[in-house]
Amino acid sequence: MEVASIEHVTTIEGRAQRLETPCGDSAMVWRAWGDGPPVVLLHGGSGSWTHWVRNIDALVRAGRRVWIPDLPGFGDSPRPPGGGDADAVAVPVRAGLRQLLGELPCDLVGFSFGAMVATFIALAEPARASRLVMVGAPALGMAPPHPILLRGWTHLEPGPQRERVIRANLAALMLAEPQGIDAFAIALQEHNVARDRMRRRGLSRTDILLRNLPSLRAPLHAIWGERDALYVGRLDELEAALRHAPGFSSLRIIEGAGHWVQFEAARRFDAALAGALNAA
């Protein structure tokens, strides 16, 4: 099924098992689909589980149990009690994985901000991560080749002006092809950004992942959009950075796709992810 409308999102969410794990005085929300070996998908900043909405069915068909939280501070989950960035988010996610999976290892797949969270988990609990798949990760010591200017819009009333700003922001950072910035993409972005309670994040603009890669013991795979706004023209430098990880195995580039590669080029991304998850 091509996931191309809010109605499709509602259908997919309706098939999920919804679970909660502690997050401070409240609870973070997880959704799970399918049966089989666990794969945990961690969404990007200003996102929610819907960053992966076009990828869930392929993983379920492949015989996987798919776990996706709304990371603390986003979607339906409250802010983490210990801080306002990826390192603080990783703490309740780790606790949630212990509650849901016990000691069972899992494959960790992290998109953008979620790649930082996944890396902090794999560093803190090496036995947890069977493998780590980074998707469009920041914090690798490379500033974007051009300034990425995003405009605020939550103060605007719903309507054409608000939609124009969201569309421009998606074009600046998330999606490469204008035809992909349709009513569905805009609706997802609008719904997710409005629930972002972690606006002052700064770790993504550091080299914290690059500095930690030599300590990463999990096998590392990476999938990037060729036209990712964070790395345009610098994919050779990207591979050199990823090779700081002792377990680096592969970097797959999805031609023509932008930062939100798993949404923009879902079928090709799904094939690349299957290759990474099935690698020896």
N, C-alpha and C positions, 0 to 999 in steps of 0.2 A: 504494500500500500504506500503510495506517495503521500507523505504527511504534508499537507499544504493548506490546512485551515484550522481554526480554533476548534471546530467540531471534531476533527481528527485527534487533536490533543486531548479533548475530553474523553474520547473513546479509549485512547491509550491509557490515560490516567485511571479510567474506570476499571481497567484490567489489572491494575497494580495492587499489591498488598502494601498498605500504609502502616509504618511502624514508627515508634518514637523512642529516643534514647535521651538520657539526661544532658542538659546544657545549662549550667548554672542552676538557677531556681526554676527553670522552665525545661522545655524539651525540644531537641532538634528533630526534624521530620525526615524520614527515609521512605523511599518507594522501591519496591522490588517486583521483578517479573521473572517468570521462567523457572527452570530447574537445571541443576548441573553445577559444575565448578563455578565458584563466584568470581565475577568481575565487577569492580567498583569504579564508577565513573564520577569524576569530580568536575563540576562546572566552573566557568570563568567568573570573573568579577562582574558585579551588577547583573548576575544571572540567576538561574534556578535549574531544576532538573530538566526544564524544557530546552536548555542548550543541547541536549542529547536526543530530542524527541524523534529525529529522523534516523536514529541509529539503534534504538532499542530492539525493534523487531528482528533485525538481522542477527543480533547476538542471541536472542531467544531461539531463533530457528537453528542456530549453530549449537544449541544445547548448553547454553550458559544461564546461570542464575545472575541476573543483572540487578545490582544495587546502586541506587542514585540518591544521595542526600540533597536536600536543600542545605547548603553549607551554612554554618552559623553566621548570622548577620544578613542573610539573603532569603528570598522566597518566604516560605512558611516557618523558618527557623529564627530564633532570637539571636541577638549578638552573643559572642563568646564572652565568658566572664573575665578572661585573662588578658584582654587587649583588643586591638582593632586591626590586625593584619593577619597574613597567612600563617605565621607561626602560632598565634593564639587560636586560630581556627582549627589547626591540626590536633590540638589537645582533646576537645570533645569529640572530634571525628575518630580519633584513636580509641577513645573510651567506648564510643558507639560500636566500632568494629569488634571490640572485645565482647560486648554484650550480644551482638548479633551473630558473630562467627566463632566465638571462643578463640581457640588457638589456630583455627584453620587458615592457612595462607590464602591469599587472593591476588589476582592481577589488579594493579592500580593503573587507571588511565586518567590523566589530568589535563584539562584544557586551560591554558593561560594561567590565571590566578590559581585554578585548581591544580595545575602542574606543580606550583610551589607547595601547595598543601600536601600533595601526594609525595613529593620529595622529602618534606619534613617527616612524614609518617615513615617512609622507607628508611630514613636515616636513624630515627629513634627506635624503630622495631624492625631490624633487618629480616627477621623470620616472617614478618607479616607479608612482605611483597614477593610473590613468585617472580614477577617482572614489573617494570615500570614503563609505561608508555607516555611520553610527553607530547602534547599537542600545542603548538604555538606558545611555548613557555617564554615568559619574560625573564629578567634578572640574570641574563647570561653575559653581562658586561658589554652589551652593544646597544647604544642609544639608537632610536629610530633615525633613519637617514634624513627624514624631514619632520618638522614639528607636526604633531597630530593634535589638531584643535577641535575640541568637542564643546558644544554649546549646551548650557542648561536649558531645560524646557519644562520642568515639573511645575513651574509657576504659571505656565500658559494654560489657558482654557482649552479643552479638547476642540479640535478643529483643524483647518488647513495649515495655520501657522505652526502649530505644535507638530503636526505631521511632517512638515518641511524640515524642521530642525532634527527630528528623529531620523528622517531619511538621510540627511546630510551627515549625521554622526555615524550611521551605519556605513555609509560610503567612505568616510574618513578612516575608520578603524576595522570594521568587522567583515564587510563583504566587498569583493572585487568587482563583480559584474552588476551594472545598474539594473538589469532585468530581474535580478534576484532580490532586489529591495522592493518587495511587493507588500500588499496589505497584510499578509501573514507575518512576514519578518518584522514589519513595523509593529504589529499587535503584540508579538512576543517581546520585542525590545521594550515597548511601552510598559507592559505588565511587569517585566522583570526589574527595570531600572527604578520604577516607582517604589519598589520594595527593598531597595538597597539601603541598608542601615550601617554601611561600612565605608563611607565616602572618603575618609582621610587616609587611605592606604598609601604606603610609600615604598614598601619593599620591592615592588615590581620595577622600580627605577634604580635599583642597586645591582650589584653583581653577586648577590648572595647564593644563587644557584651555582654559578660558575665556581665560586669558592668551595662549595660543598660537594661538587661532583666527584673529586678524588676519594671521598669517603663513602660514596654510594656503592653498595655491594650487590644490589639487585641487577639482573640483566636490564639494559636500557635500550628501548626502541623510541623512535621519534617520528612524528608525522607532521608535516608543515604544508601550508598552502604556499604555492610559488609566489603569490602576490600578497603575502602577509605584510601589512603596512609597517609592522615592527622590524622587518628584515629585508625589505626590498633591496635587491642588488648585493646582499650580504650572505647568501646561503652557503658559500664556501667557508666564510668565517664561522657560521653557525655550526657546520659539521666539525670544524677544528675545535670549537668550544666543547661540543658534546663528547668529543674523544678524551676529554679529561676524566670521564667516568671509566673505571676499570672494566665494567661490564658492557660498555657501549657496543651495540650489535648492528643497528641499522638506522638510517634516516631516509624516509620516503617523502618525496616532494610531489604534491598533487598539483598538476599543471593548471594554471588559470584561476586557482582558488585563492581566497583571501584568508584573513585571520580565523574566522569562524568556519573553518574548512569542513568540519563534520556536518554542518548544516548546508553549506553552499554546494558541496560536491559529495553528497551523502553516499552514493553507491560506490564511488571510487575510494572514499575514505573507509567505508565498511570493508572493502576488499583489502586495503592496506592494513587495517586494524586486525583483520582475521589472520593475515600473514604474520604480524607481530605476535599475536596471542598463540599461534600454533608453532612458532619457532622453537627449535630445540633449546 
